[in-house]
Amino acid sequence: MKKIIIYGAGKKGIKYARILCDYGIEISGFCDTYKTGNVYFECGGGQKEKLIFDLKDVDCNKYTIIIAIADNKQYEEVERKVKEYGIEVSSIEENIFEGKDTVEANRNYVAEYHVREMDNYFELVERSDYLNVFWGEDSLFYQMFQELNLTKVVELACGRGRHVQKYFSDAQSIILVDILEKNIDYCRQRFSEMDKVQYYQNNGYDLSLLKSESCTALFTYDAMVHFEMMDVFQYLKETKRILVKGGKALFHHSNNTENYKVTFSSGKHGRNYMSSQLFAYLANRADLTVLKQYEIDWAGEEKLDCITLVGNL
Ligand SMILES: C[S@@+](CC[C@H](N)C(=O)[O-])C[C@H]1O[C@@H](n2cnc3c(N)ncnc32)[C@H](O)[C@@H]1O
């Protein structure tokens, strides 16, 4: 098997080096158009030091290159240059998911990442400025959320439950669902005094513990953006199954079409491959009606995300 060099010794290159390291894959070094010397990064509790090679010194028989450059134009230029040297270009996914079912491997990777890397995120996003992205009065999320009947509401991929405070008093019964036991346990403690909250650690693609036609609403924020399309479709079909007639669901999902190979690991801000049109198509095939849909900016990226309100009419 060929050894790996990462082209791009910036933020994205270091992110890739750490991901590979987590999978037990040691990279040989970096290449970079502008930088020379060594790159240092944390991994597995220790520090790694890797050299930046000159591309012309890379032996095409021994190495494959993963390009870690966010800008599409620059990416294409580098890809052309690397191929001119006869060096094979491979993706981060080909290397970390090799021999595995990509959908399952990505699902597990997203979940593991949230255990390993996201403690800071979960603390930070409790702040009111982060919550206001969803719950500020002029936010589209908030406006569409008003259309949900909260008699029995499911919050999918609830994390540590930061949204609950915003709708708790309007809901009669709340079911918090997340793939991670750690997050469900956290919520169980956080809301231990509150009888109306139930907890469900699921498998990452279905809601099989919930009865058909038993819920009035479902929503998910800042999570489905990372999911594989096949899992999104499973969740849409499950949403159709559990919603009562007239029930509605609100999804914050990805609108990232930068390239069809993109996954959580390589996508901008962890956005997986999805578009507003594809989501509408999947909802339609799950026998849900798309009621409203808006493409939205995320972290300064124009229309990277989308929010879609669907109904079981
Ligand atoms: C970025 S966090 C957001 C949590 C919460 N929605 C919030 O806004 O605070 C993403 C959440 O999705 C959960 N998750 C990841 N993959 C999942 C899957 N396939 N099914 C259900 N939950 C998942 C993670 O455990 C994590 O809690």
The ligand as an ORCA input file, in Angstrom:
! r2SCAN-3c Opt
* xyz 0 1
  C     -23.136     19.301     16.453
  S     -24.033     18.353     17.602
  C     -25.535     19.280     17.781
  C     -26.373     18.876     18.945
  C     -27.694     19.666     19.075
  N     -28.573     19.453     17.960
  C     -27.399     21.133     19.262
  O     -27.743     21.929     18.364
  O     -26.822     21.478     20.291
  C     -24.561     16.962     16.611
  C     -25.290     15.896     17.393
  O     -25.697     14.860     16.487
  C     -25.543     13.598     17.129
  N     -25.477     12.603     16.062
  C     -24.453     12.392     15.217
  N     -24.782     11.451     14.322
  C     -26.057     11.072     14.601
  C     -26.969     10.165     14.000
  N     -26.625      9.462     12.916
  N     -28.191     10.048     14.529
  C     -28.543     10.751     15.631
  N     -27.721     11.625     16.242
  C     -26.501     11.805     15.721
  C     -24.277     13.784     17.925
  O     -24.151     12.823     18.938
  C     -24.460     15.194     18.457
  O     -25.160     15.195     19.653
*
